[in-house]
Amino acid sequence: MDIGIDISLYPLAEHFAPLIHECIGRLSAYPALKVVPGSLSTQVYGEYEQVFEAVREAVRATLEARSAEGGKAAFVLKILGPL
């Protein structure tokens, strides 16, 4: 089953753009997925298991990186499916 997830990341940092680009890069590392960056959110489309695996890994890596820097991040996810 194909789905789409709309992701907004709020790194809660002064220099937030690089953190968002890193997260988009992690999602884009999955060649089977379609990743569409936008000005306010990024959409990820593909097979259910692959989309959730990519999002889970990207969220975890981002939160771990923010934690190591003593910071926090907030994610907002909207899920659409089946497509």
LOLUMMAR-329715 format. One record per atom (N, C-alpha, C): residue number from 1; atom name; x, y, z. Coordinates in steps of 0.02 Angstrom, whole numbers, always signed. Example, Ala and Ser with C-alpha at 12.3 -4.5 7.8 and 13.67 -1.06 7.14 Angstrom:
SITE,k,a,u,v,w
SITE,1,N,+660,-284,+390
SITE,1,CA,+615,-225,+390
SITE,1,C,+660,-165,+390
SITE,2,N,+642,-112,+354
SITE,2,CA,+684,-53,+357
SITE,2,C,+645,+2,+394
end
This chain:
SITE,k,a,u,v,w
SITE,1,N,+42,-59,+0
SITE,1,CA,+0,+0,+0
SITE,1,C,+45,+62,+0
SITE,2,N,+32,+108,-45
SITE,2,CA,+69,+170,-48
SITE,2,C,+36,+224,-5
SITE,3,N,+79,+263,+28
SITE,3,CA,+55,+317,+71
SITE,3,C,+98,+379,+59
SITE,4,N,+77,+434,+89
SITE,4,CA,+116,+495,+90
SITE,4,C,+118,+522,+161
SITE,5,N,+174,+550,+179
SITE,5,CA,+180,+582,+245
SITE,5,C,+206,+653,+233
SITE,6,N,+171,+701,+262
SITE,6,CA,+191,+771,+260
SITE,6,C,+226,+785,+326
SITE,7,N,+289,+808,+323
SITE,7,CA,+330,+817,+383
SITE,7,C,+351,+891,+389
SITE,8,N,+339,+918,+448
SITE,8,CA,+366,+984,+465
SITE,8,C,+414,+974,+524
SITE,9,N,+473,+1003,+518
SITE,9,CA,+524,+997,+571
SITE,9,C,+538,+1067,+599
SITE,10,N,+536,+1071,+664
SITE,10,CA,+552,+1133,+700
SITE,10,C,+611,+1117,+746
SITE,11,N,+674,+1131,+724
SITE,11,CA,+732,+1113,+763
SITE,11,C,+742,+1151,+829
SITE,12,N,+705,+1204,+840
SITE,12,CA,+712,+1245,+901
SITE,12,C,+784,+1266,+911
SITE,13,N,+813,+1293,+857
SITE,13,CA,+882,+1317,+857
SITE,13,C,+887,+1382,+818
SITE,14,N,+936,+1421,+835
SITE,14,CA,+945,+1485,+800
SITE,14,C,+962,+1474,+726
SITE,15,N,+1007,+1428,+712
SITE,15,CA,+1027,+1414,+643
SITE,15,C,+992,+1348,+623
SITE,16,N,+930,+1353,+603
SITE,16,CA,+889,+1294,+592
SITE,16,C,+893,+1265,+522
SITE,17,N,+910,+1304,+471
SITE,17,CA,+909,+1280,+402
SITE,17,C,+954,+1220,+390
SITE,18,N,+1016,+1219,+414
SITE,18,CA,+1058,+1160,+402
SITE,18,C,+1029,+1096,+433
SITE,19,N,+997,+1103,+491
SITE,19,CA,+967,+1044,+523
SITE,19,C,+910,+1016,+482
SITE,20,N,+870,+1059,+452
SITE,20,CA,+815,+1037,+409
SITE,20,C,+842,+1004,+346
SITE,21,N,+894,+1034,+316
SITE,21,CA,+923,+1005,+255
SITE,21,C,+954,+937,+269
SITE,22,N,+984,+928,+328
SITE,22,CA,+1012,+862,+346
SITE,22,C,+956,+810,+351
SITE,23,N,+900,+828,+380
SITE,23,CA,+844,+782,+387
SITE,23,C,+817,+763,+318
SITE,24,N,+809,+812,+275
SITE,24,CA,+786,+798,+206
SITE,24,C,+835,+753,+171
SITE,25,N,+899,+764,+182
SITE,25,CA,+950,+721,+152
SITE,25,C,+945,+649,+175
SITE,26,N,+929,+639,+239
SITE,26,CA,+920,+571,+265
SITE,26,C,+861,+537,+231
SITE,27,N,+807,+574,+222
SITE,27,CA,+748,+546,+188
SITE,27,C,+763,+531,+115
SITE,28,N,+801,+574,+83
SITE,28,CA,+817,+567,+12
SITE,28,C,+864,+509,-1
SITE,29,N,+895,+482,+51
SITE,29,CA,+942,+426,+43
SITE,29,C,+906,+361,+25
SITE,30,N,+840,+360,+28
SITE,30,CA,+800,+301,+10
SITE,30,C,+777,+308,-62
SITE,31,N,+810,+274,-109
SITE,31,CA,+795,+284,-180
SITE,31,C,+725,+263,-201
SITE,32,N,+693,+219,-163
SITE,32,CA,+626,+196,-182
SITE,32,C,+572,+247,-164
SITE,33,N,+590,+300,-127
SITE,33,CA,+540,+349,-105
SITE,33,C,+544,+412,-147
SITE,34,N,+488,+446,-152
SITE,34,CA,+486,+511,-183
SITE,34,C,+484,+563,-127
SITE,35,N,+534,+605,-124
SITE,35,CA,+540,+656,-72
SITE,35,C,+532,+724,-105
SITE,36,N,+482,+763,-82
SITE,36,CA,+467,+828,-112
SITE,36,C,+474,+882,-59
SITE,37,N,+532,+916,-56
SITE,37,CA,+541,+970,-8
SITE,37,C,+499,+1031,-28
SITE,38,N,+472,+1064,+22
SITE,38,CA,+434,+1126,+11
SITE,38,C,+457,+1179,+58
SITE,39,N,+426,+1238,+54
SITE,39,CA,+448,+1293,+97
SITE,39,C,+427,+1284,+170
SITE,40,N,+373,+1247,+182
SITE,40,CA,+349,+1238,+251
SITE,40,C,+351,+1166,+275
SITE,41,N,+355,+1119,+228
SITE,41,CA,+355,+1048,+247
SITE,41,C,+386,+1008,+190
SITE,42,N,+397,+944,+203
SITE,42,CA,+423,+898,+153
SITE,42,C,+375,+839,+149
SITE,43,N,+359,+818,+88
SITE,43,CA,+316,+760,+79
SITE,43,C,+359,+700,+59
SITE,44,N,+342,+642,+86
SITE,44,CA,+376,+580,+71
SITE,44,C,+323,+530,+48
SITE,45,N,+333,+503,-13
SITE,45,CA,+285,+457,-42
SITE,45,C,+318,+390,-57
SITE,46,N,+281,+337,-47
SITE,46,CA,+306,+271,-64
SITE,46,C,+267,+217,-29
SITE,47,N,+296,+157,-30
SITE,47,CA,+265,+99,+1
SITE,47,C,+266,+108,+77
SITE,48,N,+212,+89,+109
SITE,48,CA,+201,+101,+181
SITE,48,C,+262,+86,+224
SITE,49,N,+287,+24,+221
SITE,49,CA,+343,+4,+264
SITE,49,C,+405,+45,+251
SITE,50,N,+420,+59,+188
SITE,50,CA,+480,+98,+171
SITE,50,C,+474,+170,+194
SITE,51,N,+415,+200,+186
SITE,51,CA,+406,+269,+208
SITE,51,C,+415,+274,+284
SITE,52,N,+383,+229,+321
SITE,52,CA,+389,+233,+393
SITE,52,C,+460,+217,+417
SITE,53,N,+495,+171,+383
SITE,53,CA,+564,+157,+401
SITE,53,C,+607,+220,+392
SITE,54,N,+600,+253,+335
SITE,54,CA,+639,+313,+320
SITE,54,C,+623,+368,+370
SITE,55,N,+560,+379,+384
SITE,55,CA,+540,+432,+430
SITE,55,C,+564,+416,+501
SITE,56,N,+557,+354,+521
SITE,56,CA,+580,+334,+588
SITE,56,C,+655,+346,+596
SITE,57,N,+694,+327,+546
SITE,57,CA,+767,+337,+549
SITE,57,C,+785,+411,+548
SITE,58,N,+752,+449,+506
SITE,58,CA,+767,+521,+500
SITE,58,C,+749,+558,+565
SITE,59,N,+692,+541,+593
SITE,59,CA,+671,+573,+656
SITE,59,C,+719,+555,+712
SITE,60,N,+736,+492,+717
SITE,60,CA,+782,+470,+770
SITE,60,C,+850,+505,+764
SITE,61,N,+879,+505,+704
SITE,61,CA,+944,+536,+694
SITE,61,C,+942,+611,+710
SITE,62,N,+888,+644,+690
SITE,62,CA,+881,+716,+703
SITE,62,C,+876,+729,+778
SITE,63,N,+834,+691,+813
SITE,63,CA,+826,+700,+885
SITE,63,C,+890,+685,+923
SITE,64,N,+926,+632,+901
SITE,64,CA,+989,+616,+934
SITE,64,C,+1041,+671,+923
SITE,65,N,+1044,+699,+862
SITE,65,CA,+1090,+753,+848
SITE,65,C,+1074,+815,+890
SITE,66,N,+1010,+831,+895
SITE,66,CA,+990,+889,+935
SITE,66,C,+1005,+878,+1009
SITE,67,N,+994,+817,+1033
SITE,67,CA,+1008,+801,+1102
SITE,67,C,+1082,+807,+1118
SITE,68,N,+1124,+784,+1072
SITE,68,CA,+1197,+789,+1081
SITE,68,C,+1220,+861,+1085
SITE,69,N,+1183,+905,+1052
SITE,69,CA,+1198,+977,+1053
SITE,69,C,+1164,+1013,+1111
SITE,70,N,+1127,+976,+1152
SITE,70,CA,+1091,+1006,+1207
SITE,70,C,+1027,+1040,+1186
SITE,71,N,+1002,+1024,+1127
SITE,71,CA,+942,+1056,+1101
SITE,71,C,+884,+1008,+1093
SITE,72,N,+830,+1034,+1066
SITE,72,CA,+770,+995,+1055
SITE,72,C,+744,+1008,+985
SITE,73,N,+697,+966,+964
SITE,73,CA,+664,+975,+899
SITE,73,C,+593,+950,+904
SITE,74,N,+549,+978,+864
SITE,74,CA,+480,+956,+861
SITE,74,C,+464,+937,+789
SITE,75,N,+428,+882,+780
SITE,75,CA,+405,+860,+715
SITE,75,C,+329,+860,+714
SITE,76,N,+300,+877,+657
SITE,76,CA,+229,+871,+646
SITE,76,C,+221,+827,+584
SITE,77,N,+184,+771,+591
SITE,77,CA,+174,+724,+536
SITE,77,C,+101,+719,+519
SITE,78,N,+86,+720,+454
SITE,78,CA,+18,+707,+429
SITE,78,C,+23,+649,+380
SITE,79,N,-19,+600,+389
SITE,79,CA,-15,+539,+349
SITE,79,C,-75,+534,+303
SITE,80,N,-63,+521,+239
SITE,80,CA,-116,+514,+189
SITE,80,C,-110,+445,+157
SITE,81,N,-165,+409,+155
SITE,81,CA,-162,+345,+121
SITE,81,C,-229,+311,+123
SITE,82,N,-236,+259,+85
SITE,82,CA,-188,+237,+33
SITE,82,C,-192,+283,-28
SITE,83,N,-138,+284,-65
SITE,83,CA,-135,+325,-125
SITE,83,C,-151,+283,-186
end
